[in-house]
C-alpha cells in the first residue's frame, strides 16, 4: 500500500536525501515486518533497495552516516 512521506517521518526522507546526495540509485517501498521479542507485532517500515553493483558503496555511505544497513543472511 502506498504511503505518503509524512507516514514514515523524517528518517525516510533523510535517508532519501543521503542516497541521492551520493548519487546512489534506489527503490523505496513500504512493507510489513515482524518486530519485538516479548511482544511481537507486525509493523510497517520503509524498505530501501539498491542494485547489486551499488551495494558496497551504499553500505559504506550508511555506516559512515550512522545508519545500520540490513544484511540478508
PDB file of N, H, CA, C and O in Angstrom:
ATOM      1  N   UNK A   1       0.841  -1.165   0.000  1.00  0.00           N
ATOM      2  CA  UNK A   1       0.000   0.000   0.000  1.00  0.00           C
ATOM      3  C   UNK A   1       0.892   1.236   0.000  1.00  0.00           C
ATOM      4  O   UNK A   1       1.820   1.326   0.804  1.00  0.00           O
ATOM      5  N   UNK A   2       0.630   2.168  -0.870  1.00  0.00           N
ATOM      6  H   UNK A   2      -0.123   2.095  -1.523  1.00  0.00           H
ATOM      7  CA  UNK A   2       1.423   3.394  -0.944  1.00  0.00           C
ATOM      8  C   UNK A   2       1.112   4.288   0.244  1.00  0.00           C
ATOM      9  O   UNK A   2      -0.046   4.475   0.618  1.00  0.00           O
ATOM     10  N   UNK A   3       2.165   4.834   0.829  1.00  0.00           N
ATOM     11  H   UNK A   3       3.105   4.683   0.526  1.00  0.00           H
ATOM     12  CA  UNK A   3       2.039   5.769   1.947  1.00  0.00           C
ATOM     13  C   UNK A   3       2.679   7.093   1.557  1.00  0.00           C
ATOM     14  O   UNK A   3       3.621   7.131   0.765  1.00  0.00           O
ATOM     15  N   UNK A   4       2.168   8.159   2.112  1.00  0.00           N
ATOM     16  H   UNK A   4       1.402   8.128   2.756  1.00  0.00           H
ATOM     17  CA  UNK A   4       2.751   9.476   1.903  1.00  0.00           C
ATOM     18  C   UNK A   4       4.005   9.604   2.773  1.00  0.00           C
ATOM     19  O   UNK A   4       4.118   8.918   3.789  1.00  0.00           O
ATOM     20  N   UNK A   5       4.951  10.476   2.390  1.00  0.00           N
ATOM     21  H   UNK A   5       4.859  11.034   1.565  1.00  0.00           H
ATOM     22  CA  UNK A   5       6.206  10.597   3.124  1.00  0.00           C
ATOM     23  C   UNK A   5       6.048  10.888   4.620  1.00  0.00           C
ATOM     24  O   UNK A   5       6.848  10.406   5.422  1.00  0.00           O
ATOM     25  N   UNK A   6       5.039  11.663   5.007  1.00  0.00           N
ATOM     26  H   UNK A   6       4.390  12.055   4.355  1.00  0.00           H
ATOM     27  CA  UNK A   6       4.904  12.001   6.423  1.00  0.00           C
ATOM     28  C   UNK A   6       4.543  10.792   7.283  1.00  0.00           C
ATOM     29  O   UNK A   6       4.688  10.848   8.504  1.00  0.00           O
ATOM     30  N   UNK A   7       4.076   9.700   6.676  1.00  0.00           N
ATOM     31  H   UNK A   7       3.958   9.654   5.684  1.00  0.00           H
ATOM     32  CA  UNK A   7       3.764   8.486   7.418  1.00  0.00           C
ATOM     33  C   UNK A   7       5.017   7.916   8.077  1.00  0.00           C
ATOM     34  O   UNK A   7       4.948   7.369   9.178  1.00  0.00           O
ATOM     35  N   UNK A   8       6.171   8.044   7.402  1.00  0.00           N
ATOM     36  H   UNK A   8       6.228   8.488   6.507  1.00  0.00           H
ATOM     37  CA  UNK A   8       7.419   7.479   7.902  1.00  0.00           C
ATOM     38  C   UNK A   8       8.263   8.471   8.687  1.00  0.00           C
ATOM     39  O   UNK A   8       9.289   8.097   9.255  1.00  0.00           O
ATOM     40  N   UNK A   9       7.847   9.716   8.726  1.00  0.00           N
ATOM     41  H   UNK A   9       7.013  10.019   8.264  1.00  0.00           H
ATOM     42  CA  UNK A   9       8.608  10.697   9.480  1.00  0.00           C
ATOM     43  C   UNK A   9       9.841  11.155   8.721  1.00  0.00           C
ATOM     44  O   UNK A   9      10.001  10.877   7.532  1.00  0.00           O
ATOM     45  N   UNK A  10      10.698  11.855   9.425  1.00  0.00           N
ATOM     46  H   UNK A  10      10.568  12.082  10.390  1.00  0.00           H
ATOM     47  CA  UNK A  10      11.873  12.458   8.806  1.00  0.00           C
ATOM     48  C   UNK A  10      12.963  11.452   8.453  1.00  0.00           C
ATOM     49  O   UNK A  10      13.765  11.720   7.558  1.00  0.00           O
ATOM     50  N   UNK A  11      13.021  10.307   9.124  1.00  0.00           N
ATOM     51  H   UNK A  11      12.370  10.090   9.852  1.00  0.00           H
ATOM     52  CA  UNK A  11      14.106   9.355   8.895  1.00  0.00           C
ATOM     53  C   UNK A  11      14.147   8.885   7.450  1.00  0.00           C
ATOM     54  O   UNK A  11      15.218   8.857   6.846  1.00  0.00           O
ATOM     55  N   UNK A  12      13.006   8.516   6.885  1.00  0.00           N
ATOM     56  H   UNK A  12      12.135   8.539   7.376  1.00  0.00           H
ATOM     57  CA  UNK A  12      12.981   8.041   5.498  1.00  0.00           C
ATOM     58  C   UNK A  12      13.416   9.155   4.547  1.00  0.00           C
ATOM     59  O   UNK A  12      14.149   8.899   3.591  1.00  0.00           O
ATOM     60  N   UNK A  13      12.976  10.376   4.796  1.00  0.00           N
ATOM     61  H   UNK A  13      12.381  10.584   5.572  1.00  0.00           H
ATOM     62  CA  UNK A  13      13.374  11.493   3.933  1.00  0.00           C
ATOM     63  C   UNK A  13      14.860  11.781   4.064  1.00  0.00           C
ATOM     64  O   UNK A  13      15.520  12.086   3.071  1.00  0.00           O
ATOM     65  N   UNK A  14      15.395  11.690   5.273  1.00  0.00           N
ATOM     66  H   UNK A  14      14.859  11.442   6.080  1.00  0.00           H
ATOM     67  CA  UNK A  14      16.830  11.895   5.473  1.00  0.00           C
ATOM     68  C   UNK A  14      17.630  10.867   4.691  1.00  0.00           C
ATOM     69  O   UNK A  14      18.635  11.198   4.061  1.00  0.00           O
ATOM     70  N   UNK A  15      17.185   9.635   4.733  1.00  0.00           N
ATOM     71  H   UNK A  15      16.369   9.366   5.245  1.00  0.00           H
ATOM     72  CA  UNK A  15      17.881   8.572   4.012  1.00  0.00           C
ATOM     73  C   UNK A  15      17.781   8.781   2.504  1.00  0.00           C
ATOM     74  O   UNK A  15      18.752   8.544   1.786  1.00  0.00           O
ATOM     75  N   UNK A  16      16.635   9.216   2.019  1.00  0.00           N
ATOM     76  H   UNK A  16      15.846   9.409   2.602  1.00  0.00           H
ATOM     77  CA  UNK A  16      16.492   9.522   0.595  1.00  0.00           C
ATOM     78  C   UNK A  16      17.464  10.616   0.181  1.00  0.00           C
ATOM     79  O   UNK A  16      18.124  10.495  -0.851  1.00  0.00           O
ATOM     80  N   UNK A  17      17.563  11.687   0.969  1.00  0.00           N
ATOM     81  H   UNK A  17      17.026  11.786   1.807  1.00  0.00           H
ATOM     82  CA  UNK A  17      18.475  12.789   0.658  1.00  0.00           C
ATOM     83  C   UNK A  17      19.925  12.325   0.696  1.00  0.00           C
ATOM     84  O   UNK A  17      20.738  12.744  -0.128  1.00  0.00           O
ATOM     85  N   UNK A  18      20.244  11.465   1.646  1.00  0.00           N
ATOM     86  H   UNK A  18      19.584  11.124   2.315  1.00  0.00           H
ATOM     87  CA  UNK A  18      21.604  10.949   1.770  1.00  0.00           C
ATOM     88  C   UNK A  18      21.984  10.144   0.526  1.00  0.00           C
ATOM     89  O   UNK A  18      23.021  10.399  -0.086  1.00  0.00           O
ATOM     90  N   UNK A  19      21.150   9.174   0.153  1.00  0.00           N
ATOM     91  H   UNK A  19      20.308   8.967   0.650  1.00  0.00           H
ATOM     92  CA  UNK A  19      21.451   8.347  -1.017  1.00  0.00           C
ATOM     93  C   UNK A  19      21.499   9.180  -2.295  1.00  0.00           C
ATOM     94  O   UNK A  19      22.366   8.967  -3.142  1.00  0.00           O
ATOM     95  N   UNK A  20      20.583  10.114  -2.435  1.00  0.00           N
ATOM     96  H   UNK A  20      19.879  10.286  -1.747  1.00  0.00           H
ATOM     97  CA  UNK A  20      20.569  10.987  -3.606  1.00  0.00           C
ATOM     98  C   UNK A  20      21.829  11.837  -3.657  1.00  0.00           C
ATOM     99  O   UNK A  20      22.409  12.032  -4.725  1.00  0.00           O
ATOM    100  N   UNK A  21      22.254  12.345  -2.500  1.00  0.00           N
ATOM    101  H   UNK A  21      21.783  12.186  -1.633  1.00  0.00           H
ATOM    102  CA  UNK A  21      23.459  13.171  -2.425  1.00  0.00           C
ATOM    103  C   UNK A  21      24.708  12.431  -2.860  1.00  0.00           C
ATOM    104  O   UNK A  21      25.645  13.048  -3.367  1.00  0.00           O
ATOM    105  N   UNK A  22      24.741  11.123  -2.673  1.00  0.00           N
ATOM    106  H   UNK A  22      23.980  10.621  -2.262  1.00  0.00           H
ATOM    107  CA  UNK A  22      25.871  10.300  -3.099  1.00  0.00           C
ATOM    108  C   UNK A  22      25.623   9.660  -4.473  1.00  0.00           C
ATOM    109  O   UNK A  22      26.384   8.788  -4.893  1.00  0.00           O
ATOM    110  N   UNK A  23      24.584  10.080  -5.162  1.00  0.00           N
ATOM    111  H   UNK A  23      23.966  10.789  -4.822  1.00  0.00           H
ATOM    112  CA  UNK A  23      24.222   9.580  -6.495  1.00  0.00           C
ATOM    113  C   UNK A  23      24.015   8.070  -6.526  1.00  0.00           C
ATOM    114  O   UNK A  23      24.363   7.405  -7.502  1.00  0.00           O
ATOM    115  N   UNK A  24      23.448   7.537  -5.449  1.00  0.00           N
ATOM    116  H   UNK A  24      23.166   8.077  -4.656  1.00  0.00           H
ATOM    117  CA  UNK A  24      23.132   6.113  -5.391  1.00  0.00           C
ATOM    118  C   UNK A  24      21.665   5.943  -5.786  1.00  0.00           C
ATOM    119  O   UNK A  24      20.774   6.503  -5.146  1.00  0.00           O
ATOM    120  N   UNK A  25      21.422   5.171  -6.836  1.00  0.00           N
ATOM    121  H   UNK A  25      22.145   4.716  -7.356  1.00  0.00           H
ATOM    122  CA  UNK A  25      20.048   4.919  -7.260  1.00  0.00           C
ATOM    123  C   UNK A  25      19.424   3.889  -6.335  1.00  0.00           C
ATOM    124  O   UNK A  25      20.071   2.919  -5.940  1.00  0.00           O
ATOM    125  N   UNK A  26      18.169   4.108  -5.994  1.00  0.00           N
ATOM    126  H   UNK A  26      17.644   4.896  -6.315  1.00  0.00           H
ATOM    127  CA  UNK A  26      17.497   3.238  -5.035  1.00  0.00           C
ATOM    128  C   UNK A  26      16.009   3.161  -5.333  1.00  0.00           C
ATOM    129  O   UNK A  26      15.446   3.980  -6.060  1.00  0.00           O
ATOM    130  N   UNK A  27      15.399   2.148  -4.743  1.00  0.00           N
ATOM    131  H   UNK A  27      15.856   1.482  -4.153  1.00  0.00           H
ATOM    132  CA  UNK A  27      13.952   1.986  -4.777  1.00  0.00           C
ATOM    133  C   UNK A  27      13.501   1.979  -3.327  1.00  0.00           C
ATOM    134  O   UNK A  27      14.126   1.327  -2.491  1.00  0.00           O
ATOM    135  N   UNK A  28      12.441   2.682  -3.020  1.00  0.00           N
ATOM    136  H   UNK A  28      11.934   3.211  -3.700  1.00  0.00           H
ATOM    137  CA  UNK A  28      11.905   2.663  -1.657  1.00  0.00           C
ATOM    138  C   UNK A  28      10.438   2.270  -1.726  1.00  0.00           C
ATOM    139  O   UNK A  28       9.681   2.768  -2.559  1.00  0.00           O
ATOM    140  N   UNK A  29      10.053   1.364  -0.830  1.00  0.00           N
ATOM    141  H   UNK A  29      10.668   0.959  -0.153  1.00  0.00           H
ATOM    142  CA  UNK A  29       8.648   0.961  -0.779  1.00  0.00           C
ATOM    143  C   UNK A  29       8.280   0.566   0.646  1.00  0.00           C
ATOM    144  O   UNK A  29       9.116   0.042   1.382  1.00  0.00           O
ATOM    145  N   UNK A  30       7.040   0.812   1.034  1.00  0.00           N
ATOM    146  H   UNK A  30       6.360   1.237   0.436  1.00  0.00           H
ATOM    147  CA  UNK A  30       6.591   0.389   2.361  1.00  0.00           C
ATOM    148  C   UNK A  30       6.275  -1.104   2.361  1.00  0.00           C
ATOM    149  O   UNK A  30       5.809  -1.651   1.362  1.00  0.00           O
ATOM    150  N   UNK A  31       6.529  -1.740   3.469  1.00  0.00           N
ATOM    151  H   UNK A  31       6.908  -1.296   4.281  1.00  0.00           H
ATOM    152  CA  UNK A  31       6.210  -3.155   3.599  1.00  0.00           C
ATOM    153  C   UNK A  31       6.076  -3.468   5.089  1.00  0.00           C
ATOM    154  O   UNK A  31       6.434  -2.653   5.938  1.00  0.00           O
ATOM    155  N   UNK A  32       5.567  -4.636   5.389  1.00  0.00           N
ATOM    156  H   UNK A  32       5.276  -5.298   4.698  1.00  0.00           H
ATOM    157  CA  UNK A  32       5.417  -5.027   6.787  1.00  0.00           C
ATOM    158  C   UNK A  32       6.556  -5.950   7.200  1.00  0.00           C
ATOM    159  O   UNK A  32       7.162  -6.626   6.368  1.00  0.00           O
ATOM    160  N   UNK A  33       6.833  -5.964   8.489  1.00  0.00           N
ATOM    161  H   UNK A  33       6.341  -5.415   9.164  1.00  0.00           H
ATOM    162  CA  UNK A  33       7.817  -6.868   9.062  1.00  0.00           C
ATOM    163  C   UNK A  33       7.403  -7.197  10.479  1.00  0.00           C
ATOM    164  O   UNK A  33       6.598  -6.482  11.076  1.00  0.00           O
ATOM    165  N   UNK A  34       7.945  -8.271  11.022  1.00  0.00           N
ATOM    166  H   UNK A  34       8.599  -8.852  10.537  1.00  0.00           H
ATOM    167  CA  UNK A  34       7.651  -8.673  12.402  1.00  0.00           C
ATOM    168  C   UNK A  34       8.734  -8.090  13.293  1.00  0.00           C
ATOM    169  O   UNK A  34       9.922  -8.217  12.995  1.00  0.00           O
ATOM    170  N   UNK A  35       8.332  -7.452  14.382  1.00  0.00           N
ATOM    171  H   UNK A  35       7.368  -7.349  14.624  1.00  0.00           H
ATOM    172  CA  UNK A  35       9.291  -6.857  15.307  1.00  0.00           C
ATOM    173  C   UNK A  35       8.910  -7.130  16.743  1.00  0.00           C
ATOM    174  O   UNK A  35       7.759  -7.446  17.043  1.00  0.00           O
ATOM    175  N   UNK A  36       9.881  -7.006  17.628  1.00  0.00           N
ATOM    176  H   UNK A  36      10.816  -6.749  17.383  1.00  0.00           H
ATOM    177  CA  UNK A  36       9.647  -7.203  19.049  1.00  0.00           C
ATOM    178  C   UNK A  36       9.983  -8.615  19.485  1.00  0.00           C
ATOM    179  O   UNK A  36       9.764  -9.575  18.746  1.00  0.00           O
ATOM    180  N   UNK A  37      10.513  -8.734  20.688  1.00  0.00           N
ATOM    181  H   UNK A  37      10.691  -7.954  21.288  1.00  0.00           H
ATOM    182  CA  UNK A  37      10.858 -10.049  21.215  1.00  0.00           C
ATOM    183  C   UNK A  37       9.757 -10.595  22.118  1.00  0.00           C
ATOM    184  O   UNK A  37       9.210 -11.669  21.868  1.00  0.00           O
ATOM    185  N   UNK A  38       9.444  -9.852  23.155  1.00  0.00           N
ATOM    186  H   UNK A  38       9.888  -8.979  23.358  1.00  0.00           H
ATOM    187  CA  UNK A  38       8.418 -10.310  24.088  1.00  0.00           C
ATOM    188  C   UNK A  38       7.009 -10.081  23.548  1.00  0.00           C
ATOM    189  O   UNK A  38       6.127 -10.927  23.692  1.00  0.00           O
ATOM    190  N   UNK A  39       6.822  -8.947  22.937  1.00  0.00           N
ATOM    191  H   UNK A  39       7.539  -8.259  22.819  1.00  0.00           H
ATOM    192  CA  UNK A  39       5.510  -8.598  22.389  1.00  0.00           C
ATOM    193  C   UNK A  39       5.637  -8.410  20.878  1.00  0.00           C
ATOM    194  O   UNK A  39       5.599  -7.285  20.380  1.00  0.00           O
ATOM    195  N   UNK A  40       5.786  -9.498  20.171  1.00  0.00           N
ATOM    196  H   UNK A  40       5.817 -10.411  20.576  1.00  0.00           H
ATOM    197  CA  UNK A  40       5.954  -9.433  18.724  1.00  0.00           C
ATOM    198  C   UNK A  40       4.701  -8.858  18.072  1.00  0.00           C
ATOM    199  O   UNK A  40       3.573  -9.152  18.469  1.00  0.00           O
ATOM    200  N   UNK A  41       4.935  -8.034  17.067  1.00  0.00           N
ATOM    201  H   UNK A  41       5.851  -7.795  16.745  1.00  0.00           H
ATOM    202  CA  UNK A  41       3.814  -7.444  16.347  1.00  0.00           C
ATOM    203  C   UNK A  41       4.234  -7.175  14.912  1.00  0.00           C
ATOM    204  O   UNK A  41       5.423  -7.143  14.595  1.00  0.00           O
ATOM    205  N   UNK A  42       3.261  -6.986  14.062  1.00  0.00           N
ATOM    206  H   UNK A  42       2.295  -7.012  14.320  1.00  0.00           H
ATOM    207  CA  UNK A  42       3.533  -6.634  12.683  1.00  0.00           C
ATOM    208  C   UNK A  42       3.625  -5.126  12.586  1.00  0.00           C
ATOM    209  O   UNK A  42       2.769  -4.410  13.107  1.00  0.00           O
ATOM    210  N   UNK A  43       4.662  -4.643  11.921  1.00  0.00           N
ATOM    211  H   UNK A  43       5.357  -5.225  11.499  1.00  0.00           H
ATOM    212  CA  UNK A  43       4.898  -3.206  11.793  1.00  0.00           C
ATOM    213  C   UNK A  43       5.084  -2.856  10.334  1.00  0.00           C
ATOM    214  O   UNK A  43       5.299  -3.736   9.501  1.00  0.00           O
ATOM    215  N   UNK A  44       5.002  -1.576  10.022  1.00  0.00           N
ATOM    216  H   UNK A  44       4.828  -0.861  10.699  1.00  0.00           H
ATOM    217  CA  UNK A  44       5.221  -1.096   8.661  1.00  0.00           C
ATOM    218  C   UNK A  44       6.497  -0.276   8.659  1.00  0.00           C
ATOM    219  O   UNK A  44       6.721   0.549   9.545  1.00  0.00           O
ATOM    220  N   UNK A  45       7.328  -0.509   7.660  1.00  0.00           N
ATOM    221  H   UNK A  45       7.146  -1.180   6.940  1.00  0.00           H
ATOM    222  CA  UNK A  45       8.573   0.239   7.534  1.00  0.00           C
ATOM    223  C   UNK A  45       8.827   0.609   6.086  1.00  0.00           C
ATOM    224  O   UNK A  45       8.196   0.081   5.171  1.00  0.00           O
ATOM    225  N   UNK A  46       9.762   1.526   5.895  1.00  0.00           N
ATOM    226  H   UNK A  46      10.275   1.956   6.639  1.00  0.00           H
ATOM    227  CA  UNK A  46      10.201   1.909   4.556  1.00  0.00           C
ATOM    228  C   UNK A  46      11.436   1.079   4.231  1.00  0.00           C
ATOM    229  O   UNK A  46      12.426   1.122   4.961  1.00  0.00           O
ATOM    230  N   UNK A  47      11.378   0.330   3.143  1.00  0.00           N
ATOM    231  H   UNK A  47      10.574   0.295   2.551  1.00  0.00           H
ATOM    232  CA  UNK A  47      12.483  -0.535   2.738  1.00  0.00           C
ATOM    233  C   UNK A  47      13.171   0.077   1.520  1.00  0.00           C
ATOM    234  O   UNK A  47      12.530   0.386   0.516  1.00  0.00           O
ATOM    235  N   UNK A  48      14.482   0.243   1.631  1.00  0.00           N
ATOM    236  H   UNK A  48      15.003  -0.008   2.447  1.00  0.00           H
ATOM    237  CA  UNK A  48      15.276   0.835   0.563  1.00  0.00           C
ATOM    238  C   UNK A  48      16.068  -0.275  -0.118  1.00  0.00           C
ATOM    239  O   UNK A  48      16.715  -1.083   0.549  1.00  0.00           O
ATOM    240  N   UNK A  49      16.017  -0.313  -1.438  1.00  0.00           N
ATOM    241  H   UNK A  49      15.491   0.343  -1.980  1.00  0.00           H
ATOM    242  CA  UNK A  49      16.719  -1.325  -2.214  1.00  0.00           C
ATOM    243  C   UNK A  49      17.690  -0.636  -3.166  1.00  0.00           C
ATOM    244  O   UNK A  49      17.362   0.390  -3.762  1.00  0.00           O
ATOM    245  N   UNK A  50      18.887  -1.205  -3.305  1.00  0.00           N
ATOM    246  H   UNK A  50      19.153  -2.038  -2.821  1.00  0.00           H
ATOM    247  CA  UNK A  50      19.867  -0.706  -4.270  1.00  0.00           C
ATOM    248  C   UNK A  50      20.276  -1.858  -5.174  1.00  0.00           C
ATOM    249  O   UNK A  50      20.127  -3.026  -4.814  1.00  0.00           O
ATOM    250  N   UNK A  51      20.791  -1.522  -6.347  1.00  0.00           N
ATOM    251  H   UNK A  51      20.913  -0.574  -6.639  1.00  0.00           H
ATOM    252  CA  UNK A  51      21.258  -2.535  -7.292  1.00  0.00           C
ATOM    253  C   UNK A  51      22.494  -3.232  -6.718  1.00  0.00           C
ATOM    254  O   UNK A  51      23.245  -2.628  -5.952  1.00  0.00           O
ATOM    255  N   UNK A  52      22.708  -4.491  -7.082  1.00  0.00           N
ATOM    256  H   UNK A  52      22.098  -4.982  -7.704  1.00  0.00           H
ATOM    257  CA  UNK A  52      23.861  -5.232  -6.557  1.00  0.00           C
ATOM    258  C   UNK A  52      25.193  -4.505  -6.743  1.00  0.00           C
ATOM    259  O   UNK A  52      26.054  -4.557  -5.865  1.00  0.00           O
ATOM    260  N   UNK A  53      25.366  -3.832  -7.874  1.00  0.00           N
ATOM    261  H   UNK A  53      24.666  -3.790  -8.587  1.00  0.00           H
ATOM    262  CA  UNK A  53      26.636  -3.137  -8.111  1.00  0.00           C
ATOM    263  C   UNK A  53      26.820  -1.908  -7.220  1.00  0.00           C
ATOM    264  O   UNK A  53      27.934  -1.394  -7.113  1.00  0.00           O
ATOM    265  N   UNK A  54      25.758  -1.430  -6.581  1.00  0.00           N
ATOM    266  H   UNK A  54      24.853  -1.848  -6.667  1.00  0.00           H
ATOM    267  CA  UNK A  54      25.834  -0.280  -5.668  1.00  0.00           C
ATOM    268  C   UNK A  54      25.853  -0.697  -4.200  1.00  0.00           C
ATOM    269  O   UNK A  54      25.951   0.148  -3.309  1.00  0.00           O
ATOM    270  N   UNK A  55      25.758  -1.990  -3.957  1.00  0.00           N
ATOM    271  H   UNK A  55      25.679  -2.676  -4.680  1.00  0.00           H
ATOM    272  CA  UNK A  55      25.617  -2.489  -2.584  1.00  0.00           C
ATOM    273  C   UNK A  55      26.741  -2.022  -1.660  1.00  0.00           C
ATOM    274  O   UNK A  55      26.462  -1.459  -0.601  1.00  0.00           O
ATOM    275  N   UNK A  56      27.981  -2.237  -2.026  1.00  0.00           N
ATOM    276  H   UNK A  56      28.207  -2.694  -2.886  1.00  0.00           H
ATOM    277  CA  UNK A  56      29.103  -1.884  -1.149  1.00  0.00           C
ATOM    278  C   UNK A  56      29.185  -0.382  -0.918  1.00  0.00           C
ATOM    279  O   UNK A  56      29.428   0.057   0.206  1.00  0.00           O
ATOM    280  N   UNK A  57      28.988   0.407  -1.960  1.00  0.00           N
ATOM    281  H   UNK A  57      28.791   0.051  -2.873  1.00  0.00           H
ATOM    282  CA  UNK A  57      29.019   1.869  -1.817  1.00  0.00           C
ATOM    283  C   UNK A  57      27.909   2.341  -0.897  1.00  0.00           C
ATOM    284  O   UNK A  57      28.139   3.163  -0.009  1.00  0.00           O
ATOM    285  N   UNK A  58      26.704   1.824  -1.106  1.00  0.00           N
ATOM    286  H   UNK A  58      26.518   1.157  -1.828  1.00  0.00           H
ATOM    287  CA  UNK A  58      25.574   2.218  -0.261  1.00  0.00           C
ATOM    288  C   UNK A  58      25.830   1.830   1.192  1.00  0.00           C
ATOM    289  O   UNK A  58      25.547   2.608   2.103  1.00  0.00           O
ATOM    290  N   UNK A  59      26.357   0.647   1.406  1.00  0.00           N
ATOM    291  H   UNK A  59      26.587   0.015   0.665  1.00  0.00           H
ATOM    292  CA  UNK A  59      26.660   0.180   2.760  1.00  0.00           C
ATOM    293  C   UNK A  59      27.674   1.105   3.439  1.00  0.00           C
ATOM    294  O   UNK A  59      27.496   1.473   4.600  1.00  0.00           O
ATOM    295  N   UNK A  60      28.730   1.478   2.723  1.00  0.00           N
ATOM    296  H   UNK A  60      28.875   1.179   1.780  1.00  0.00           H
ATOM    297  CA  UNK A  60      29.737   2.387   3.274  1.00  0.00           C
ATOM    298  C   UNK A  60      29.131   3.743   3.632  1.00  0.00           C
ATOM    299  O   UNK A  60      29.429   4.302   4.688  1.00  0.00           O
ATOM    300  N   UNK A  61      28.281   4.266   2.752  1.00  0.00           N
ATOM    301  H   UNK A  61      28.039   3.812   1.894  1.00  0.00           H
ATOM    302  CA  UNK A  61      27.637   5.563   2.994  1.00  0.00           C
ATOM    303  C   UNK A  61      26.737   5.486   4.228  1.00  0.00           C
ATOM    304  O   UNK A  61      26.746   6.396   5.057  1.00  0.00           O
ATOM    305  N   UNK A  62      25.965   4.415   4.355  1.00  0.00           N
ATOM    306  H   UNK A  62      25.958   3.676   3.681  1.00  0.00           H
ATOM    307  CA  UNK A  62      25.071   4.271   5.501  1.00  0.00           C
ATOM    308  C   UNK A  62      25.856   4.196   6.806  1.00  0.00           C
ATOM    309  O   UNK A  62      25.533   4.891   7.770  1.00  0.00           O
ATOM    310  N   UNK A  63      26.873   3.366   6.836  1.00  0.00           N
ATOM    311  H   UNK A  63      27.135   2.802   6.053  1.00  0.00           H
ATOM    312  CA  UNK A  63      27.677   3.206   8.061  1.00  0.00           C
ATOM    313  C   UNK A  63      28.360   4.527   8.416  1.00  0.00           C
ATOM    314  O   UNK A  63      28.381   4.924   9.581  1.00  0.00           O
ATOM    315  N   UNK A  64      28.914   5.203   7.415  1.00  0.00           N
ATOM    316  H   UNK A  64      28.896   4.880   6.468  1.00  0.00           H
ATOM    317  CA  UNK A  64      29.589   6.491   7.624  1.00  0.00           C
ATOM    318  C   UNK A  64      28.646   7.529   8.235  1.00  0.00           C
ATOM    319  O   UNK A  64      29.084   8.423   8.959  1.00  0.00           O
ATOM    320  N   UNK A  65      27.351   7.403   7.941  1.00  0.00           N
ATOM    321  H   UNK A  65      26.996   6.676   7.353  1.00  0.00           H
ATOM    322  CA  UNK A  65      26.359   8.372   8.418  1.00  0.00           C
ATOM    323  C   UNK A  65      25.492   7.822   9.553  1.00  0.00           C
ATOM    324  O   UNK A  65      24.364   8.269   9.760  1.00  0.00           O
ATOM    325  N   UNK A  66      26.033   6.854  10.279  1.00  0.00           N
ATOM    326  H   UNK A  66      26.949   6.491  10.111  1.00  0.00           H
ATOM    327  CA  UNK A  66      25.404   6.304  11.488  1.00  0.00           C
ATOM    328  C   UNK A  66      24.096   5.560  11.261  1.00  0.00           C
ATOM    329  O   UNK A  66      23.220   5.564  12.127  1.00  0.00           O
ATOM    330  N   UNK A  67      23.958   4.924  10.106  1.00  0.00           N
ATOM    331  H   UNK A  67      24.669   4.921   9.403  1.00  0.00           H
ATOM    332  CA  UNK A  67      22.830   4.038   9.845  1.00  0.00           C
ATOM    333  C   UNK A  67      23.344   2.604   9.919  1.00  0.00           C
ATOM    334  O   UNK A  67      24.527   2.356   9.684  1.00  0.00           O
ATOM    335  N   UNK A  68      22.477   1.679  10.238  1.00  0.00           N
ATOM    336  H   UNK A  68      21.517   1.881  10.429  1.00  0.00           H
ATOM    337  CA  UNK A  68      22.858   0.275  10.288  1.00  0.00           C
ATOM    338  C   UNK A  68      22.164  -0.455   9.150  1.00  0.00           C
ATOM    339  O   UNK A  68      20.968  -0.735   9.234  1.00  0.00           O
ATOM    340  N   UNK A  69      22.905  -0.772   8.073  1.00  0.00           N
ATOM    341  H   UNK A  69      23.876  -0.544   8.005  1.00  0.00           H
ATOM    342  CA  UNK A  69      22.270  -1.467   6.950  1.00  0.00           C
ATOM    343  C   UNK A  69      21.869  -2.884   7.316  1.00  0.00           C
ATOM    344  O   UNK A  69      22.551  -3.562   8.085  1.00  0.00           O
ATOM    345  N   UNK A  70      20.763  -3.312   6.759  1.00  0.00           N
ATOM    346  H   UNK A  70      20.209  -2.761   6.135  1.00  0.00           H
ATOM    347  CA  UNK A  70      20.284  -4.676   6.975  1.00  0.00           C
ATOM    348  C   UNK A  70      21.021  -5.598   6.030  1.00  0.00           C
ATOM    349  O   UNK A  70      21.111  -5.321   4.834  1.00  0.00           O
ATOM    350  N   UNK A  71      21.542  -6.674   6.543  1.00  0.00           N
ATOM    351  H   UNK A  71      21.470  -6.899   7.514  1.00  0.00           H
ATOM    352  CA  UNK A  71      22.254  -7.652   5.715  1.00  0.00           C
ATOM    353  C   UNK A  71      21.395  -8.900   5.580  1.00  0.00           C
ATOM    354  O   UNK A  71      20.974  -9.476   6.584  1.00  0.00           O
ATOM    355  N   UNK A  72      21.132  -9.319   4.359  1.00  0.00           N
ATOM    356  H   UNK A  72      21.474  -8.851   3.543  1.00  0.00           H
ATOM    357  CA  UNK A  72      20.403 -10.558   4.111  1.00  0.00           C
ATOM    358  C   UNK A  72      21.367 -11.701   4.349  1.00  0.00           C
ATOM    359  O   UNK A  72      22.470 -11.722   3.803  1.00  0.00           O
ATOM    360  N   UNK A  73      20.946 -12.650   5.167  1.00  0.00           N
ATOM    361  H   UNK A  73      20.050 -12.633   5.611  1.00  0.00           H
ATOM    362  CA  UNK A  73      21.838 -13.766   5.505  1.00  0.00           C
ATOM    363  C   UNK A  73      21.413 -15.027   4.846  1.00  0.00           C
ATOM    364  O   UNK A  73      22.054 -16.063   5.024  1.00  0.00           O
TER     365      UNK A  73
END
